[in-house]
Amino acid sequence: MERITIKHIEDFDCELIKTLCELEVENLGNEASINQWVIPVLIRYGMIYVAEKLPGNEIAGVCQVIRSYKDPSDAFIHSFYIRPGFRGRKIGKLLLKGIINKLRSDDLKKVHLTVDPKNISAIALYSFFGFKRSLIRKDEYGEGVNRDLYILTL
């Protein structure tokens, strides 16, 4: 049986930043991925969690979370993905459950995220945990790049 651990990234080195940048491009493409300038900021001032396959600590999935400045009881999942070779193995459920539990323990009240309306598997995962579709954000990431906003009340 596969062993997966959920790890909060609290410190980093150049190799980890390089790996996370590569995973961003692999999973989100060049236009949507964040880079070596943003990842350290998210590690220091937001949260990055990874799902690691043991042994070897291969990163199977990544979740980046930021807290709202406008309402500190709210958080936004900036990015959530499972690498293609690891999909369909319940790693997404394990990672999202860990994130939700962490946000609850930090006394947050709501979690927001956006998702491509055509990403049926992601929508099914978010719905499984109780996220509700709130609205459509037209042109959220550029002309014709619409996203559905989902919210989970904790």
BELVENWO-V473511 format. One line per field, one symbol per residue. ss: DSSP state (~ for helix, > for strand, _ for the rest). phi: phi as a letter, one per 20 degrees, with the letter a starting at -180 (. if undefined). burial: b if it has 9 or more other C-alpha atoms within 8 Angstrom, else e. A space follows every 50 residues. Layout:
# BELVENWO-V473511
ss->???
phi->???
burial->???
This chain:
# BELVENWO-V473511
ss->__>>>>>>>____~~~~~~~~~~~~~~~~~~~______~~~~~~~_>>>> >>>>___>>>>>>>>>>______>>>>>>>>>_~~~____~~~~~~~~~~ ~~~~~____>>>>>>____~~~~~~~~~___>>>>>>_________>>>> >>>_
phi->.fdccdceedbbcffffffffffgfgednffefecfeegffffeccbcdc ededfolffebccdccefffbfedccefbbbdfgfdfmcmfgffffffff fffffemfdbcdbdbfgeeffffffffgenfdfdaddflgcpgmdeceed cdee
burial->eeebebeebeeeeeeebbebbebbbebbbeeebbebeebbbbbbebbbbb bbbbeeeebbbbbbbbbbeeebbbbbbbebbbbeebbeeebbebbebbbe eebbeeebbbbbbbbebeeeeebebbbeeebeeeeebebbeeeebbbbbb bbee
